[in-house]
């Protein structure tokens, strides 16, 4: 059983590592995120700017934004209040 302090310490260590990667090699970090993105290829619904929308995730853009295809057009989503995988 892990203690909360151990888990917190591990999380902080990983965040510190990734924070360094942001300034040193963002492209490597971005590639790692792209490889692990569980949403790519899935239909999602999301709430952004108080508007509910749906689309298919096409990947992660150059600035870390979520790329979503909506009605045949790919849009960049920089911030959402909520994202859920469609059924």
PDB file with one MODEL, atoms N, CA, C and O in Angstrom:
MODEL        1
ATOM      1  N   UNK A   1       0.848  -1.178   0.000  1.00  0.00           N
ATOM      2  CA  UNK A   1       0.000   0.000   0.000  1.00  0.00           C
ATOM      3  C   UNK A   1       0.896   1.244   0.000  1.00  0.00           C
ATOM      4  O   UNK A   1       1.805   1.383   0.818  1.00  0.00           O
ATOM      5  N   UNK A   2       0.610   2.125  -0.930  1.00  0.00           N
ATOM      6  CA  UNK A   2       1.375   3.368  -1.013  1.00  0.00           C
ATOM      7  C   UNK A   2       0.763   4.422  -0.109  1.00  0.00           C
ATOM      8  O   UNK A   2      -0.456   4.542   0.011  1.00  0.00           O
ATOM      9  N   UNK A   3       1.629   5.166   0.508  1.00  0.00           N
ATOM     10  CA  UNK A   3       1.179   6.290   1.334  1.00  0.00           C
ATOM     11  C   UNK A   3       0.898   7.487   0.436  1.00  0.00           C
ATOM     12  O   UNK A   3       1.509   7.627  -0.624  1.00  0.00           O
ATOM     13  N   UNK A   4      -0.001   8.329   0.844  1.00  0.00           N
ATOM     14  CA  UNK A   4      -0.345   9.529   0.073  1.00  0.00           C
ATOM     15  C   UNK A   4       0.876  10.380  -0.206  1.00  0.00           C
ATOM     16  O   UNK A   4       1.029  10.900  -1.311  1.00  0.00           O
ATOM     17  N   UNK A   5       1.734  10.528   0.764  1.00  0.00           N
ATOM     18  CA  UNK A   5       2.942  11.353   0.596  1.00  0.00           C
ATOM     19  C   UNK A   5       3.842  10.784  -0.501  1.00  0.00           C
ATOM     20  O   UNK A   5       4.450  11.543  -1.256  1.00  0.00           O
ATOM     21  N   UNK A   6       3.930   9.471  -0.596  1.00  0.00           N
ATOM     22  CA  UNK A   6       4.745   8.833  -1.638  1.00  0.00           C
ATOM     23  C   UNK A   6       4.158   9.092  -3.017  1.00  0.00           C
ATOM     24  O   UNK A   6       4.880   9.404  -3.964  1.00  0.00           O
ATOM     25  N   UNK A   7       2.842   8.959  -3.117  1.00  0.00           N
ATOM     26  CA  UNK A   7       2.170   9.202  -4.394  1.00  0.00           C
ATOM     27  C   UNK A   7       2.333  10.661  -4.807  1.00  0.00           C
ATOM     28  O   UNK A   7       2.646  10.954  -5.961  1.00  0.00           O
ATOM     29  N   UNK A   8       2.123  11.563  -3.872  1.00  0.00           N
ATOM     30  CA  UNK A   8       2.271  12.983  -4.156  1.00  0.00           C
ATOM     31  C   UNK A   8       3.692  13.306  -4.595  1.00  0.00           C
ATOM     32  O   UNK A   8       3.893  14.067  -5.541  1.00  0.00           O
ATOM     33  N   UNK A   9       4.661  12.741  -3.925  1.00  0.00           N
ATOM     34  CA  UNK A   9       6.059  12.971  -4.278  1.00  0.00           C
ATOM     35  C   UNK A   9       6.345  12.468  -5.696  1.00  0.00           C
ATOM     36  O   UNK A   9       7.048  13.135  -6.454  1.00  0.00           O
ATOM     37  N   UNK A  10       5.813  11.311  -6.057  1.00  0.00           N
ATOM     38  CA  UNK A  10       6.010  10.768  -7.406  1.00  0.00           C
ATOM     39  C   UNK A  10       5.352  11.654  -8.455  1.00  0.00           C
ATOM     40  O   UNK A  10       5.928  11.895  -9.516  1.00  0.00           O
ATOM     41  N   UNK A  11       4.149  12.138  -8.164  1.00  0.00           N
ATOM     42  CA  UNK A  11       3.439  13.023  -9.098  1.00  0.00           C
ATOM     43  C   UNK A  11       4.222  14.322  -9.285  1.00  0.00           C
ATOM     44  O   UNK A  11       4.393  14.783 -10.413  1.00  0.00           O
ATOM     45  N   UNK A  12       4.688  14.902  -8.216  1.00  0.00           N
ATOM     46  CA  UNK A  12       5.453  16.150  -8.302  1.00  0.00           C
ATOM     47  C   UNK A  12       6.744  15.938  -9.083  1.00  0.00           C
ATOM     48  O   UNK A  12       7.136  16.793  -9.877  1.00  0.00           O
ATOM     49  N   UNK A  13       7.405  14.811  -8.865  1.00  0.00           N
ATOM     50  CA  UNK A  13       8.642  14.514  -9.605  1.00  0.00           C
ATOM     51  C   UNK A  13       8.372  14.411 -11.102  1.00  0.00           C
ATOM     52  O   UNK A  13       9.151  14.927 -11.904  1.00  0.00           O
ATOM     53  N   UNK A  14       7.275  13.749 -11.493  1.00  0.00           N
ATOM     54  CA  UNK A  14       6.937  13.632 -12.922  1.00  0.00           C
ATOM     55  C   UNK A  14       6.569  14.992 -13.501  1.00  0.00           C
ATOM     56  O   UNK A  14       6.957  15.309 -14.625  1.00  0.00           O
ATOM     57  N   UNK A  15       5.826  15.795 -12.751  1.00  0.00           N
ATOM     58  CA  UNK A  15       5.476  17.137 -13.224  1.00  0.00           C
ATOM     59  C   UNK A  15       6.735  17.983 -13.422  1.00  0.00           C
ATOM     60  O   UNK A  15       6.848  18.713 -14.407  1.00  0.00           O
ATOM     61  N   UNK A  16       7.667  17.884 -12.495  1.00  0.00           N
ATOM     62  CA  UNK A  16       8.929  18.630 -12.614  1.00  0.00           C
ATOM     63  C   UNK A  16       9.691  18.179 -13.852  1.00  0.00           C
ATOM     64  O   UNK A  16      10.260  19.001 -14.571  1.00  0.00           O
ATOM     65  N   UNK A  17       9.701  16.884 -14.097  1.00  0.00           N
ATOM     66  CA  UNK A  17      10.374  16.357 -15.291  1.00  0.00           C
ATOM     67  C   UNK A  17       9.727  16.918 -16.561  1.00  0.00           C
ATOM     68  O   UNK A  17      10.422  17.384 -17.464  1.00  0.00           O
ATOM     69  N   UNK A  18       8.407  16.871 -16.623  1.00  0.00           N
ATOM     70  CA  UNK A  18       7.706  17.354 -17.818  1.00  0.00           C
ATOM     71  C   UNK A  18       7.787  18.866 -17.961  1.00  0.00           C
ATOM     72  O   UNK A  18       7.812  19.375 -19.082  1.00  0.00           O
ATOM     73  N   UNK A  19       7.829  19.588 -16.860  1.00  0.00           N
ATOM     74  CA  UNK A  19       7.985  21.037 -16.930  1.00  0.00           C
ATOM     75  C   UNK A  19       9.318  21.382 -17.571  1.00  0.00           C
ATOM     76  O   UNK A  19       9.398  22.295 -18.392  1.00  0.00           O
ATOM     77  N   UNK A  20      10.360  20.659 -17.202  1.00  0.00           N
ATOM     78  CA  UNK A  20      11.668  20.851 -17.832  1.00  0.00           C
ATOM     79  C   UNK A  20      11.621  20.527 -19.310  1.00  0.00           C
ATOM     80  O   UNK A  20      12.255  21.211 -20.114  1.00  0.00           O
ATOM     81  N   UNK A  21      10.881  19.497 -19.683  1.00  0.00           N
ATOM     82  CA  UNK A  21      10.760  19.113 -21.087  1.00  0.00           C
ATOM     83  C   UNK A  21      10.040  20.184 -21.894  1.00  0.00           C
ATOM     84  O   UNK A  21      10.325  20.363 -23.078  1.00  0.00           O
ATOM     85  N   UNK A  22       9.112  20.895 -21.265  1.00  0.00           N
ATOM     86  CA  UNK A  22       8.402  21.960 -21.974  1.00  0.00           C
ATOM     87  C   UNK A  22       9.361  23.029 -22.473  1.00  0.00           C
ATOM     88  O   UNK A  22       9.204  23.544 -23.580  1.00  0.00           O
ATOM     89  N   UNK A  23      10.348  23.359 -21.661  1.00  0.00           N
ATOM     90  CA  UNK A  23      11.269  24.414 -22.068  1.00  0.00           C
ATOM     91  C   UNK A  23      12.446  23.872 -22.873  1.00  0.00           C
ATOM     92  O   UNK A  23      13.037  24.602 -23.668  1.00  0.00           O
ATOM     93  N   UNK A  24      12.797  22.590 -22.675  1.00  0.00           N
ATOM     94  CA  UNK A  24      13.959  22.032 -23.358  1.00  0.00           C
ATOM     95  C   UNK A  24      13.627  21.356 -24.678  1.00  0.00           C
ATOM     96  O   UNK A  24      14.308  21.594 -25.675  1.00  0.00           O
ATOM     97  N   UNK A  25      12.617  20.535 -24.708  1.00  0.00           N
ATOM     98  CA  UNK A  25      12.293  19.783 -25.921  1.00  0.00           C
ATOM     99  C   UNK A  25      10.797  19.513 -26.001  1.00  0.00           C
ATOM    100  O   UNK A  25      10.341  18.390 -25.786  1.00  0.00           O
ATOM    101  N   UNK A  26      10.042  20.561 -26.313  1.00  0.00           N
ATOM    102  CA  UNK A  26       8.587  20.453 -26.375  1.00  0.00           C
ATOM    103  C   UNK A  26       8.158  19.440 -27.423  1.00  0.00           C
ATOM    104  O   UNK A  26       7.163  18.743 -27.223  1.00  0.00           O
ATOM    105  N   UNK A  27       8.882  19.337 -28.536  1.00  0.00           N
ATOM    106  CA  UNK A  27       8.478  18.422 -29.603  1.00  0.00           C
ATOM    107  C   UNK A  27       8.524  16.968 -29.142  1.00  0.00           C
ATOM    108  O   UNK A  27       7.669  16.172 -29.530  1.00  0.00           O
ATOM    109  N   UNK A  28       9.507  16.613 -28.323  1.00  0.00           N
ATOM    110  CA  UNK A  28       9.596  15.255 -27.797  1.00  0.00           C
ATOM    111  C   UNK A  28       8.435  14.969 -26.839  1.00  0.00           C
ATOM    112  O   UNK A  28       7.836  13.895 -26.893  1.00  0.00           O
ATOM    113  N   UNK A  29       8.123  15.911 -25.978  1.00  0.00           N
ATOM    114  CA  UNK A  29       7.001  15.764 -25.059  1.00  0.00           C
ATOM    115  C   UNK A  29       5.688  15.660 -25.839  1.00  0.00           C
ATOM    116  O   UNK A  29       4.838  14.831 -25.515  1.00  0.00           O
ATOM    117  N   UNK A  30       5.526  16.490 -26.852  1.00  0.00           N
ATOM    118  CA  UNK A  30       4.320  16.487 -27.669  1.00  0.00           C
ATOM    119  C   UNK A  30       4.154  15.147 -28.379  1.00  0.00           C
ATOM    120  O   UNK A  30       3.043  14.623 -28.451  1.00  0.00           O
ATOM    121  N   UNK A  31       5.233  14.591 -28.900  1.00  0.00           N
ATOM    122  CA  UNK A  31       5.166  13.291 -29.559  1.00  0.00           C
ATOM    123  C   UNK A  31       4.719  12.210 -28.576  1.00  0.00           C
ATOM    124  O   UNK A  31       3.926  11.336 -28.925  1.00  0.00           O
ATOM    125  N   UNK A  32       5.224  12.275 -27.365  1.00  0.00           N
ATOM    126  CA  UNK A  32       4.847  11.312 -26.327  1.00  0.00           C
ATOM    127  C   UNK A  32       3.354  11.419 -26.010  1.00  0.00           C
ATOM    128  O   UNK A  32       2.676  10.405 -25.846  1.00  0.00           O
ATOM    129  N   UNK A  33       2.854  12.630 -25.926  1.00  0.00           N
ATOM    130  CA  UNK A  33       1.429  12.853 -25.656  1.00  0.00           C
ATOM    131  C   UNK A  33       0.587  12.330 -26.812  1.00  0.00           C
ATOM    132  O   UNK A  33      -0.446  11.698 -26.594  1.00  0.00           O
ATOM    133  N   UNK A  34       1.025  12.592 -28.041  1.00  0.00           N
ATOM    134  CA  UNK A  34       0.288  12.101 -29.217  1.00  0.00           C
ATOM    135  C   UNK A  34       0.186  10.584 -29.223  1.00  0.00           C
ATOM    136  O   UNK A  34      -0.865  10.030 -29.545  1.00  0.00           O
ATOM    137  N   UNK A  35       1.266   9.915 -28.869  1.00  0.00           N
ATOM    138  CA  UNK A  35       1.280   8.451 -28.855  1.00  0.00           C
ATOM    139  C   UNK A  35       0.329   7.880 -27.810  1.00  0.00           C
ATOM    140  O   UNK A  35      -0.161   6.762 -27.966  1.00  0.00           O
ATOM    141  N   UNK A  36       0.066   8.625 -26.759  1.00  0.00           N
ATOM    142  CA  UNK A  36      -0.753   8.127 -25.664  1.00  0.00           C
ATOM    143  C   UNK A  36      -2.174   8.683 -25.646  1.00  0.00           C
ATOM    144  O   UNK A  36      -2.956   8.339 -24.760  1.00  0.00           O
ATOM    145  N   UNK A  37      -2.513   9.521 -26.593  1.00  0.00           N
ATOM    146  CA  UNK A  37      -3.834  10.158 -26.596  1.00  0.00           C
ATOM    147  C   UNK A  37      -4.935   9.117 -26.815  1.00  0.00           C
ATOM    148  O   UNK A  37      -5.089   8.575 -27.910  1.00  0.00           O
ATOM    149  N   UNK A  38      -5.686   8.853 -25.764  1.00  0.00           N
ATOM    150  CA  UNK A  38      -6.744   7.844 -25.814  1.00  0.00           C
ATOM    151  C   UNK A  38      -7.971   8.323 -26.587  1.00  0.00           C
ATOM    152  O   UNK A  38      -8.846   7.522 -26.913  1.00  0.00           O
ATOM    153  N   UNK A  39      -8.043   9.611 -26.880  1.00  0.00           N
ATOM    154  CA  UNK A  39      -9.221  10.147 -27.565  1.00  0.00           C
ATOM    155  C   UNK A  39      -9.109  10.092 -29.090  1.00  0.00           C
ATOM    156  O   UNK A  39     -10.129  10.144 -29.778  1.00  0.00           O
ATOM    157  N   UNK A  40      -7.902   9.989 -29.627  1.00  0.00           N
ATOM    158  CA  UNK A  40      -7.710  10.012 -31.077  1.00  0.00           C
ATOM    159  C   UNK A  40      -8.543   8.922 -31.755  1.00  0.00           C
ATOM    160  O   UNK A  40      -8.485   7.749 -31.387  1.00  0.00           O
ATOM    161  N   UNK A  41      -9.320   9.347 -32.759  1.00  0.00           N
ATOM    162  CA  UNK A  41     -10.166   8.429 -33.507  1.00  0.00           C
ATOM    163  C   UNK A  41     -11.546   8.223 -32.915  1.00  0.00           C
ATOM    164  O   UNK A  41     -12.404   7.602 -33.542  1.00  0.00           O
ATOM    165  N   UNK A  42     -11.768   8.734 -31.719  1.00  0.00           N
ATOM    166  CA  UNK A  42     -13.064   8.551 -31.050  1.00  0.00           C
ATOM    167  C   UNK A  42     -13.978   9.749 -31.260  1.00  0.00           C
ATOM    168  O   UNK A  42     -13.536  10.894 -31.357  1.00  0.00           O
ATOM    169  N   UNK A  43     -15.241   9.447 -31.324  1.00  0.00           N
ATOM    170  CA  UNK A  43     -16.262  10.489 -31.379  1.00  0.00           C
ATOM    171  C   UNK A  43     -16.434  11.026 -29.959  1.00  0.00           C
ATOM    172  O   UNK A  43     -16.566  10.253 -29.010  1.00  0.00           O
ATOM    173  N   UNK A  44     -16.433  12.339 -29.822  1.00  0.00           N
ATOM    174  CA  UNK A  44     -16.563  12.955 -28.504  1.00  0.00           C
ATOM    175  C   UNK A  44     -17.625  14.047 -28.546  1.00  0.00           C
ATOM    176  O   UNK A  44     -17.958  14.579 -29.605  1.00  0.00           O
ATOM    177  N   UNK A  45     -18.138  14.360 -27.376  1.00  0.00           N
ATOM    178  CA  UNK A  45     -18.962  15.556 -27.222  1.00  0.00           C
ATOM    179  C   UNK A  45     -18.229  16.423 -26.213  1.00  0.00           C
ATOM    180  O   UNK A  45     -17.563  15.916 -25.311  1.00  0.00           O
ATOM    181  N   UNK A  46     -18.355  17.715 -26.371  1.00  0.00           N
ATOM    182  CA  UNK A  46     -17.653  18.619 -25.466  1.00  0.00           C
ATOM    183  C   UNK A  46     -18.425  19.903 -25.273  1.00  0.00           C
ATOM    184  O   UNK A  46     -19.260  20.296 -26.087  1.00  0.00           O
ATOM    185  N   UNK A  47     -18.109  20.541 -24.157  1.00  0.00           N
ATOM    186  CA  UNK A  47     -18.716  21.815 -23.811  1.00  0.00           C
ATOM    187  C   UNK A  47     -17.617  22.866 -23.841  1.00  0.00           C
ATOM    188  O   UNK A  47     -16.659  22.799 -23.071  1.00  0.00           O
ATOM    189  N   UNK A  48     -17.761  23.830 -24.733  1.00  0.00           N
ATOM    190  CA  UNK A  48     -16.790  24.913 -24.853  1.00  0.00           C
ATOM    191  C   UNK A  48     -17.552  26.202 -25.100  1.00  0.00           C
ATOM    192  O   UNK A  48     -18.444  26.260 -25.945  1.00  0.00           O
ATOM    193  N   UNK A  49     -17.191  27.230 -24.355  1.00  0.00           N
ATOM    194  CA  UNK A  49     -17.869  28.527 -24.458  1.00  0.00           C
ATOM    195  C   UNK A  49     -19.383  28.361 -24.321  1.00  0.00           C
ATOM    196  O   UNK A  49     -20.159  28.946 -25.077  1.00  0.00           O
ATOM    197  N   UNK A  50     -19.783  27.547 -23.340  1.00  0.00           N
ATOM    198  CA  UNK A  50     -21.200  27.297 -23.039  1.00  0.00           C
ATOM    199  C   UNK A  50     -21.981  26.716 -24.213  1.00  0.00           C
ATOM    200  O   UNK A  50     -23.198  26.882 -24.299  1.00  0.00           O
ATOM    201  N   UNK A  51     -21.277  26.036 -25.116  1.00  0.00           N
ATOM    202  CA  UNK A  51     -21.939  25.424 -26.265  1.00  0.00           C
ATOM    203  C   UNK A  51     -21.567  23.947 -26.339  1.00  0.00           C
ATOM    204  O   UNK A  51     -20.383  23.609 -26.316  1.00  0.00           O
ATOM    205  N   UNK A  52     -22.553  23.068 -26.428  1.00  0.00           N
ATOM    206  CA  UNK A  52     -22.328  21.631 -26.563  1.00  0.00           C
ATOM    207  C   UNK A  52     -22.104  21.315 -28.038  1.00  0.00           C
ATOM    208  O   UNK A  52     -22.907  21.690 -28.892  1.00  0.00           O
ATOM    209  N   UNK A  53     -20.982  20.608 -28.334  1.00  0.00           N
ATOM    210  CA  UNK A  53     -20.658  20.247 -29.719  1.00  0.00           C
ATOM    211  C   UNK A  53     -20.183  18.806 -29.764  1.00  0.00           C
ATOM    212  O   UNK A  53     -19.856  18.225 -28.729  1.00  0.00           O
ATOM    213  N   UNK A  54     -20.144  18.227 -30.954  1.00  0.00           N
ATOM    214  CA  UNK A  54     -19.677  16.862 -31.149  1.00  0.00           C
ATOM    215  C   UNK A  54     -18.749  16.800 -32.341  1.00  0.00           C
ATOM    216  O   UNK A  54     -18.863  17.584 -33.283  1.00  0.00           O
ATOM    217  N   UNK A  55     -17.821  15.847 -32.284  1.00  0.00           N
ATOM    218  CA  UNK A  55     -16.910  15.653 -33.395  1.00  0.00           C
ATOM    219  C   UNK A  55     -16.028  14.440 -33.147  1.00  0.00           C
ATOM    220  O   UNK A  55     -16.180  13.742 -32.144  1.00  0.00           O
ATOM    221  N   UNK A  56     -15.099  14.196 -34.076  1.00  0.00           N
ATOM    222  CA  UNK A  56     -14.168  13.073 -33.967  1.00  0.00           C
ATOM    223  C   UNK A  56     -12.769  13.619 -33.745  1.00  0.00           C
ATOM    224  O   UNK A  56     -12.313  14.485 -34.492  1.00  0.00           O
ATOM    225  N   UNK A  57     -12.091  13.123 -32.733  1.00  0.00           N
ATOM    226  CA  UNK A  57     -10.741  13.591 -32.423  1.00  0.00           C
ATOM    227  C   UNK A  57      -9.782  13.070 -33.479  1.00  0.00           C
ATOM    228  O   UNK A  57      -9.741  11.870 -33.749  1.00  0.00           O
ATOM    229  N   UNK A  58      -9.011  13.968 -34.076  1.00  0.00           N
ATOM    230  CA  UNK A  58      -8.051  13.628 -35.118  1.00  0.00           C
ATOM    231  C   UNK A  58      -6.617  13.647 -34.617  1.00  0.00           C
ATOM    232  O   UNK A  58      -5.708  13.232 -35.336  1.00  0.00           O
ATOM    233  N   UNK A  59      -6.397  14.124 -33.392  1.00  0.00           N
ATOM    234  CA  UNK A  59      -5.055  14.107 -32.828  1.00  0.00           C
ATOM    235  C   UNK A  59      -4.761  15.340 -32.010  1.00  0.00           C
ATOM    236  O   UNK A  59      -5.659  16.053 -31.563  1.00  0.00           O
ATOM    237  N   UNK A  60      -3.457  15.573 -31.827  1.00  0.00           N
ATOM    238  CA  UNK A  60      -2.966  16.707 -31.045  1.00  0.00           C
ATOM    239  C   UNK A  60      -2.173  17.608 -31.979  1.00  0.00           C
ATOM    240  O   UNK A  60      -1.295  17.136 -32.702  1.00  0.00           O
ATOM    241  N   UNK A  61      -2.477  18.903 -31.968  1.00  0.00           N
ATOM    242  CA  UNK A  61      -1.808  19.869 -32.836  1.00  0.00           C
ATOM    243  C   UNK A  61      -0.448  20.302 -32.319  1.00  0.00           C
ATOM    244  O   UNK A  61      -0.016  19.875 -31.249  1.00  0.00           O
ATOM    245  N   UNK A  62       0.214  21.141 -33.073  1.00  0.00           N
ATOM    246  CA  UNK A  62       1.578  21.590 -32.779  1.00  0.00           C
ATOM    247  C   UNK A  62       1.702  22.373 -31.475  1.00  0.00           C
ATOM    248  O   UNK A  62       2.778  22.409 -30.878  1.00  0.00           O
ATOM    249  N   UNK A  63       0.622  22.996 -31.031  1.00  0.00           N
ATOM    250  CA  UNK A  63       0.657  23.762 -29.783  1.00  0.00           C
ATOM    251  C   UNK A  63       0.040  22.992 -28.618  1.00  0.00           C
ATOM    252  O   UNK A  63      -0.167  23.552 -27.542  1.00  0.00           O
ATOM    253  N   UNK A  64      -0.255  21.702 -28.834  1.00  0.00           N
ATOM    254  CA  UNK A  64      -0.844  20.886 -27.786  1.00  0.00           C
ATOM    255  C   UNK A  64      -2.361  20.903 -27.781  1.00  0.00           C
ATOM    256  O   UNK A  64      -2.980  20.328 -26.885  1.00  0.00           O
ATOM    257  N   UNK A  65      -2.966  21.545 -28.755  1.00  0.00           N
ATOM    258  CA  UNK A  65      -4.425  21.624 -28.816  1.00  0.00           C
ATOM    259  C   UNK A  65      -5.008  20.316 -29.347  1.00  0.00           C
ATOM    260  O   UNK A  65      -4.342  19.583 -30.077  1.00  0.00           O
ATOM    261  N   UNK A  66      -6.246  20.034 -28.976  1.00  0.00           N
ATOM    262  CA  UNK A  66      -6.955  18.860 -29.455  1.00  0.00           C
ATOM    263  C   UNK A  66      -7.550  19.201 -30.818  1.00  0.00           C
ATOM    264  O   UNK A  66      -8.239  20.211 -30.963  1.00  0.00           O
ATOM    265  N   UNK A  67      -7.282  18.357 -31.820  1.00  0.00           N
ATOM    266  CA  UNK A  67      -7.808  18.574 -33.161  1.00  0.00           C
ATOM    267  C   UNK A  67      -9.065  17.732 -33.319  1.00  0.00           C
ATOM    268  O   UNK A  67      -9.024  16.509 -33.185  1.00  0.00           O
ATOM    269  N   UNK A  68     -10.181  18.392 -33.604  1.00  0.00           N
ATOM    270  CA  UNK A  68     -11.473  17.715 -33.692  1.00  0.00           C
ATOM    271  C   UNK A  68     -12.103  18.003 -35.047  1.00  0.00           C
ATOM    272  O   UNK A  68     -12.204  19.155 -35.468  1.00  0.00           O
ATOM    273  N   UNK A  69     -12.524  16.941 -35.722  1.00  0.00           N
ATOM    274  CA  UNK A  69     -13.223  17.093 -36.993  1.00  0.00           C
ATOM    275  C   UNK A  69     -14.715  17.220 -36.719  1.00  0.00           C
ATOM    276  O   UNK A  69     -15.334  16.348 -36.109  1.00  0.00           O
ATOM    277  N   UNK A  70     -15.271  18.332 -37.186  1.00  0.00           N
ATOM    278  CA  UNK A  70     -16.696  18.615 -37.006  1.00  0.00           C
ATOM    279  C   UNK A  70     -17.259  18.944 -38.373  1.00  0.00           C
ATOM    280  O   UNK A  70     -16.847  19.911 -39.013  1.00  0.00           O
ATOM    281  N   UNK A  71     -18.215  18.123 -38.818  1.00  0.00           N
ATOM    282  CA  UNK A  71     -18.862  18.314 -40.114  1.00  0.00           C
ATOM    283  C   UNK A  71     -17.835  18.452 -41.238  1.00  0.00           C
ATOM    284  O   UNK A  71     -17.955  19.338 -42.085  1.00  0.00           O
ATOM    285  N   UNK A  72     -16.831  17.578 -41.248  1.00  0.00           N
ATOM    286  CA  UNK A  72     -15.841  17.544 -42.319  1.00  0.00           C
ATOM    287  C   UNK A  72     -14.720  18.560 -42.217  1.00  0.00           C
ATOM    288  O   UNK A  72     -13.833  18.584 -43.071  1.00  0.00           O
ATOM    289  N   UNK A  73     -14.740  19.395 -41.196  1.00  0.00           N
ATOM    290  CA  UNK A  73     -13.713  20.426 -41.024  1.00  0.00           C
ATOM    291  C   UNK A  73     -12.994  20.199 -39.698  1.00  0.00           C
ATOM    292  O   UNK A  73     -13.634  19.999 -38.666  1.00  0.00           O
ATOM    293  N   UNK A  74     -11.654  20.230 -39.731  1.00  0.00           N
ATOM    294  CA  UNK A  74     -10.886  20.048 -38.506  1.00  0.00           C
ATOM    295  C   UNK A  74     -10.706  21.382 -37.803  1.00  0.00           C
ATOM    296  O   UNK A  74     -10.262  22.364 -38.397  1.00  0.00           O
ATOM    297  N   UNK A  75     -11.061  21.395 -36.523  1.00  0.00           N
ATOM    298  CA  UNK A  75     -10.946  22.596 -35.701  1.00  0.00           C
ATOM    299  C   UNK A  75     -10.004  22.322 -34.534  1.00  0.00           C
ATOM    300  O   UNK A  75      -9.863  21.181 -34.094  1.00  0.00           O
ATOM    301  N   UNK A  76      -9.365  23.368 -34.040  1.00  0.00           N
ATOM    302  CA  UNK A  76      -8.479  23.260 -32.883  1.00  0.00           C
ATOM    303  C   UNK A  76      -9.249  23.626 -31.626  1.00  0.00           C
ATOM    304  O   UNK A  76      -9.908  24.663 -31.565  1.00  0.00           O
ATOM    305  N   UNK A  77      -9.158  22.769 -30.634  1.00  0.00           N
ATOM    306  CA  UNK A  77      -9.819  23.009 -29.356  1.00  0.00           C
ATOM    307  C   UNK A  77      -8.742  23.224 -28.303  1.00  0.00           C
ATOM    308  O   UNK A  77      -8.049  22.286 -27.909  1.00  0.00           O
ATOM    309  N   UNK A  78      -8.608  24.463 -27.852  1.00  0.00           N
ATOM    310  CA  UNK A  78      -7.587  24.801 -26.862  1.00  0.00           C
ATOM    311  C   UNK A  78      -8.093  24.640 -25.436  1.00  0.00           C
ATOM    312  O   UNK A  78      -7.306  24.370 -24.528  1.00  0.00           O
ATOM    313  N   UNK A  79      -9.383  24.800 -25.230  1.00  0.00           N
ATOM    314  CA  UNK A  79      -9.939  24.702 -23.881  1.00  0.00           C
ATOM    315  C   UNK A  79     -11.378  24.226 -23.967  1.00  0.00           C
ATOM    316  O   UNK A  79     -12.146  24.664 -24.823  1.00  0.00           O
ATOM    317  N   UNK A  80     -11.725  23.325 -23.069  1.00  0.00           N
ATOM    318  CA  UNK A  80     -13.103  22.862 -22.971  1.00  0.00           C
ATOM    319  C   UNK A  80     -13.434  22.678 -21.501  1.00  0.00           C
ATOM    320  O   UNK A  80     -12.568  22.348 -20.691  1.00  0.00           O
ATOM    321  N   UNK A  81     -14.684  22.894 -21.172  1.00  0.00           N
ATOM    322  CA  UNK A  81     -15.121  22.697 -19.796  1.00  0.00           C
ATOM    323  C   UNK A  81     -15.326  21.214 -19.499  1.00  0.00           C
ATOM    324  O   UNK A  81     -15.246  20.782 -18.349  1.00  0.00           O
ATOM    325  N   UNK A  82     -15.590  20.443 -20.551  1.00  0.00           N
ATOM    326  CA  UNK A  82     -15.901  19.034 -20.367  1.00  0.00           C
ATOM    327  C   UNK A  82     -15.751  18.335 -21.709  1.00  0.00           C
ATOM    328  O   UNK A  82     -16.142  18.885 -22.739  1.00  0.00           O
ATOM    329  N   UNK A  83     -15.190  17.131 -21.712  1.00  0.00           N
ATOM    330  CA  UNK A  83     -15.109  16.304 -22.915  1.00  0.00           C
ATOM    331  C   UNK A  83     -15.512  14.892 -22.512  1.00  0.00           C
ATOM    332  O   UNK A  83     -15.046  14.375 -21.497  1.00  0.00           O
ATOM    333  N   UNK A  84     -16.381  14.267 -23.310  1.00  0.00           N
ATOM    334  CA  UNK A  84     -16.759  12.887 -23.029  1.00  0.00           C
ATOM    335  C   UNK A  84     -16.767  12.091 -24.319  1.00  0.00           C
ATOM    336  O   UNK A  84     -17.113  12.612 -25.380  1.00  0.00           O
ATOM    337  N   UNK A  85     -16.383  10.818 -24.223  1.00  0.00           N
ATOM    338  CA  UNK A  85     -16.351   9.944 -25.387  1.00  0.00           C
ATOM    339  C   UNK A  85     -17.777   9.525 -25.707  1.00  0.00           C
ATOM    340  O   UNK A  85     -18.525   9.095 -24.829  1.00  0.00           O
ATOM    341  N   UNK A  86     -18.146   9.659 -26.989  1.00  0.00           N
ATOM    342  CA  UNK A  86     -19.481   9.307 -27.423  1.00  0.00           C
ATOM    343  C   UNK A  86     -19.688   7.800 -27.454  1.00  0.00           C
ATOM    344  O   UNK A  86     -18.733   7.028 -27.360  1.00  0.00           O
ATOM    345  N   UNK A  87     -20.920   7.400 -27.583  1.00  0.00           N
ATOM    346  CA  UNK A  87     -21.269   5.966 -27.605  1.00  0.00           C
ATOM    347  C   UNK A  87     -21.561   5.521 -28.997  1.00  0.00           C
ATOM    348  O   UNK A  87     -21.872   4.351 -29.218  1.00  0.00           O
TER     349      UNK A  87
ENDMDL
END
